[in-house]
């Protein structure tokens, strides 16, 4: 079975990472295996210059991997990074749900974290793939509202969606609730 995928999106500083790290233990407690995928626009190095895997990539390897007692890291050296659908399909087939931090402009199902002190307005309202808005303020009509720090309720919503909507490579838009 392919994993369910939900993007947790919002403005920088809205609390996306806090939501994800607070929901993961609840999902795990409920018996779900969880993967995460983080998207960033920042130019940060993933592999240290001069190290063997970096040198392999510079020599022309399209993919390199590092395996240690601490984990596995795979580096994809193609000029254009793969999209979230391809990443999930290739690397997350053994988990029940993938929480993606970012990709707010994509078609994957998403939950937006919104705080009025961080942004003037939610960015995804009107997006057909928006499932819910996590906020302490009001939510626009036709958008489901989840309270900001009610992680049990947020996790319950994520589980409800994850167990009813398996991921498909040809992601389809989901009507707001």
Secondary structure as GFF3:
##gff-version 3
##sequence-region A 1 177
A	DSSP	beta_strand	4	10	.	.	.	ID=ss1
A	DSSP	alpha_helix	16	29	.	.	.	ID=ss2
A	DSSP	beta_strand	34	38	.	.	.	ID=ss3
A	DSSP	alpha_helix	52	58	.	.	.	ID=ss4
A	DSSP	beta_strand	63	68	.	.	.	ID=ss5
A	DSSP	beta_strand	71	76	.	.	.	ID=ss6
A	DSSP	alpha_helix	84	91	.	.	.	ID=ss7
A	DSSP	beta_strand	97	101	.	.	.	ID=ss8
A	DSSP	beta_strand	110	113	.	.	.	ID=ss9
A	DSSP	beta_strand	130	134	.	.	.	ID=ss10
A	DSSP	beta_strand	144	146	.	.	.	ID=ss11
A	DSSP	alpha_helix	151	164	.	.	.	ID=ss12
###
